[in-house]
Amino acid sequence: PMTIPFRGPAGQETTPYLLTPGPLTTTPAVKEVMLRDWGSWDADLRAVVSSIRSDLLDIADASQGFECVLLQGSGSYGVEAALGSFAPKNKKTLMLTNGAYGERAIKALSYMNRDFISYETDELEAPSADEVAALLKSNPDVGAVFLVQCETTSGIVNPIEDIAAVAQKAGCIVILDAMSSFGAMDLSMKRMGIDVLISSANKCIEGVPGFTYILARRDLLEASQGQSHSLSLDLYEQWAYMQKSGQFRYTPPTHTLVAFARALEQHKAEGGAPGRLARYKKTAKALRDGMRRIGLTPLLGDNETGPIIQTFATPRDPNFDFTRFYEGLKQRGFIIYPGKLTKKPSFRVGNMGALDHEVMAMLVEATEATLKAMNIKDLTPAE
């Protein structure tokens, strides 16, 4: 375990920094609130659940005609639950994928034996709204379109507004995985025509892992009764029980909920999604500029990458070994993420979480020191 304190925003101490797509670095205030135990049926916790559901609808610009369902588990549980409740049984779902998380959603749909067609683009290429329109025109039996807003395989941001408009025109519902974007990037369910949105506690709101949330049109939710393939992942039943009792059907992740409520307070204080996005853009720029300065190459251009996670090409120097690189950074107080790209050797650095641009400058220094200790001289991207 790390013993050296590292300074974070507002002087916080945290060891080590988590530079991943989630879990991520949280503030001392979020950690502190978890020191108390909570009864799952207690009125205080029910009030926390109620406020979380309301706040999430406000952030999504979905206060009228939409509902928020909280569900135990990681974001992948939320994706599977949403597909189980809203991917039609008597029509096909068009699944857009340009990374591991689109592929995981396809795998979930396959487990349910629901019909789908997939539209795959390269991991470093966004899907085309024109291509989606052509696919929907030639496949009139498609009833829903699924896509990811920020695919953290590479960090690319997909054109959700253009694709949602095309899907709506074709009479399809739009199911959006907004896991690593919701709470920071521009996202209005009403304006953008998003019917179902999925995210989780340990992303841009900066809470801790433990639950996922699904925001959906109320009429779709009501019509989904009996549609789910799973007892635990049945969103209609979870929603109906929450409406009646204010509580989860089964044991809730109590500490995660109160931590998330505190994180939402901090999110508001920072200026909501626009305020958080401004900080993330600053950390992303500091990270990318710093890594370029020491000779590492971002895989996406500045206009293609999102402000959530940055992917860098692995150096081709024969001395480079990711495990040694990872451990070297960990010893210096930073935990990063291996690359998920199937075609290009890479590693990923998340810049969301309770971090500032000064932490990114510290990371760049630690990266330079680690590469030097590994005797890495050739930083040209590996093929």
N, C-alpha and C positions, 0 to 999 in steps of 0.2 A: 504493500500500500504506500501511496505517496505521502511524504511528510512535509515537503517544502510548500509553503503557501504561495499562490500566484494571484496577483491582483486582477480583479475583474471590474466591470462597470461599477461606479460609485464606491470603489475601494473594496469590493467584496473579495473574500478569499475562497478559492475553490480548487480542489485537487483531485484529479487533473481536470483540464477542460475537455469536454466532449465535443468533438468537431465531426459529428456524424449526422445522418438524416433523422435522428431520434432513436433512443433517448438523447436529450441534449442538456447543456448546462442550464441549471435553474438558479434563481436568486436565493439568498439566505431566507427571505420572507416566505417563499414557497416551501422551502425545506422545513422551516420552523413550525408552520401550521400543522405539519404531520406528526408533531410530538404528542398530540392529544388523541385519545381513542374516541370513536363515535359509534353510537348504537345505530344499527341499520334501519330501524323503524322510528327512531327518535324524530320529534317534530323539527328540531334544529337541522338535522340532515335533510329532511324533506324540503325545508326552505332553501337549502343549498342547491338541491337538485332542481327545484323550480326556477331559481334565479339563473342557473347555468343554462337551462333550456331557453329561457327568454333572451338572455344575452347573446346566445349563439344565433338565434333567429334575427336579432337586430344587426349583428355583424354581417350576416349574409343578405341583408336587405330583403328579408322574407317574413316579415311580421304578420302579413295578412295572407291567409289562405295556405299557409305552410305549417308543418309541425316538426318538432325536434324529438328524436328518440335517442336515448342514451343506451349503450349496450356494453356489457363487460367484454374485455378482450382487446387485442391490438387492432390496428387499422384493417388488417386483412380479414378479421372477423366482420368488420363493418361492410367491406366490399362484398364478401360472400353473402351476408345477410341482405344487403340491398339487391344483389342479383337474384337471390332466392325469392324475394318479395316482389320485384318489379320487372325482371326479365320475363317477357311473355312466354307462356307455355304453348300457345297455339300460333305463334309467329316466331321469326328469327330475331336475334340481337346482332347488330353490327358492332364488332369489337375492334377498336383501334389500338394498335400497339407499336411502340418504338422503344421498348425496354422491358426490364424484368417484371415490373408491376402490372403492365398490360398483359404480359404472358401469364402471370399468376391469376389474374382475373379470368382469363380464358380457361385456365386449368380448373378454377372453381366452378365455372359454368359447365365444363365437361363432366364434373362429378355429379351435377344435377341432371344430366342428360337433356339439357335444353339446346335447341337448335341455334346455331350462330354461324355467321360468316366473319372472317377476320380480314382486316386491312392493315398490313404490316409495312412500316417504313424503317429505314436504317436508324440505328440508335442515335445518330447525330443529325437526323433529318425529321422535321415536323411533318405531320400529315397534311394533305391538301384538301381544303373545303370543296374544291371543284371535283376532286377524285371521289370524295364522300358523296357528293350530289349525284355523280354518275353511277356509283354503286347502288345508291338508294333508288335511282330511276330504273335500273336493270333488275333490282330485287324488291318488287313491291310488297313482298311478304315479310319485310323487316319492320318490326314495331318499336324497337328501341335502339339507341346508339350509346355505347359506353366509351369513354376516353379518360385519360389522365391529364390534369392540367400541367403539373410540373413533374416530369418523369425523372426521378432521382437516380436512375441508372447512369445518366450523363449530366443531369441538371437542366436539360432542354425544357423550354416552355412551349406548349402546344397552343395553337390558335383556337381556343375553345369558343369564343364568341362567334367566329365565322362558321365553325362546324355546327354549333347549336342552331344557328339561323337556318342552315341547310336542312338539318334534321327536323326542325319544327315545320318547315315548309313541306316536308314529305310526310308530315303527320306522325312523326316518331317522338317518343319521350327521350330525354337526354339524362343519362346517368353519369355523373362526374366524380371521379376520384380526385378530390382536392386535398389529399393527405398532407402534402408538403407545401401547400400554397395558402390554404385558408387561414385568415387572420393577418396576412401580410400583403399578398398580391390582390390587385383589383378584382373583386368578385361580387357581382350582384345577381342573385338568382332570378329576380324579376326582370331586370334589364337585359340580361344575357340569355334568358330562356332556358335556365337550368331547372329541371324538374326534380332531380334527386341529387344530393351532394353528400359525400362521405369524407370525414376527416377523423383525427384522433387527438387524444389529450396531450401527447408529448411532441407536438410539432410547433407551429408558429405562435400558438398561444403561450407556449413555454411552461406547460405543466409537466407531470411525470406520467409514465406509462400506466395503463390499467383499464381504460375504457375508450370506446370509439363512439362517434355520434353520426347520425344520419338525419339530414334535413330533407323533407319531401313534401310535395303538394298533398294537402289533406285529402283531396278526393282520390288520389292514387293510393294513399295509405288505407283509406276506408275500403277501396275496391280490392286490396291485396289480401283480405281475410281468406284464409284457407289456401293461399298460394305458396307459402314457404315450404321448403323441403325439410326443415329442421325445427324441432321444438325450441331449442335454446336460441336460435337465430331468427325466430319469427318476429318480424318487426311490428306486425299488426297487434299481436298479442302483447308484446312489450309495451307498445304505445297505449293500448286500451287499459292495461294494468296501471301504467303511470298516470293516465287521466283519472282513473278511479281512486287510486291510493296515494299518488304523489311519490311512489317508490318503485324500485326495480322488482321484477318478479322473483328473482333469485338474489343471493347475497351480493350486495353492491361493493365496489372497491372504495370503501369509505375514505381512506387517506388520500387516494388519488382525486376523489371528488372535491375535498376541501382544499387540496393543493391547487386544483384547477380553478376553483372559485377565487382564490387569492391571485392566481396568475391572470385571471380576467380583470381583476381590479387594476393590476399593473398595466395590462394591455390598454385599458381605458385611459389611465394616467399618461401613457406614452403618446396618446393621440389616436388610438385605435389602429386599424390596419394601415392608414397612410403614414402614421408616425413610426410604426414598426418597419414598414417597407423602406422608409428613408434610412433607418439605421442599418438594415440588412444590405441596402445598396452600398452604403459606406464601407461596411465590413467586406463585402464582395470585392469592391474596387481595391481596397487596401491589400486584400489577399492576392488577387490576380496580379496587380502591379508588382507586389513584393516578390512573388514567385517568378515572374518574368525577369525581374532584376537579377535574381540569383541563377537564372538560366533554365528554369523549368517551363514547360509549354502547356498552356490550357488547351483542351481538346475542342472547345467551342469558342466561337467569336464572341466579342462583348455584346453584340446585338442578339445572339441566339441563346445565350445562357440565362438562367434565371438568377434571382438574388438569394437562392436557398442553399445550393450546393455547387461546388466547383470541381470539375474533373481535370486531372493533369496527366500528361503522358509519362509513363515509366521511362526513366533514362535507360539507354541501351548499353551503358557501361557494364561490362561483365561482373563487376563487383557489386552491382545492385541486387539486393535480395529484399523483397518486401517485408518479410518477417523481421529482419534485422533493422530495417528502416522504421517499421512500426514501433519496435521495442525502444529504439533510440529516441524517438519522439515521445514515447510514453515516459521514459526516464526524465525527460525534460518538461513533463507536465501536460502533454497533449495526446489525446487519443483520436486517431483518424479512422478512415474506413477503406477497406480494399475496393478496387474497382469492380463493377459488375458488367462492364462491357465485354461482349463475347469476341469482338474482332480486334480490339486494340488494347494492349497492356496499359493499365492505368491505375491511379488511386484517386480517392475522393476526399474532399475536405468540406464539411458542412460549415456554413457561416451563419446559421440561425441559432437561436438560443441567447442566453444572457451574456452576450459578448459585445465588445466594441472594437473599433478599428485598431486601438492600441494593442489589444490581445492578438489581433492578426499580425501586427508588426512583430510581436514576441514570437509567434509561431514561425514566421519567416526566418527569424534569427535562429530558432531551434532547428528548423529544417536545414539551413545552411551548415550549422554545426554538425548535425547528424550525417549529412552527405560527406562532409570533410572527414569525420571519424571513420566512415566506411570507405574512404579513399576513392570516391566517385569523381571522376574527371570529365567523362563524356556524358553530358546531359541531353544529347540529341535523343528525340523520342525513339523508343524501341519499335520495331516493325511488328 
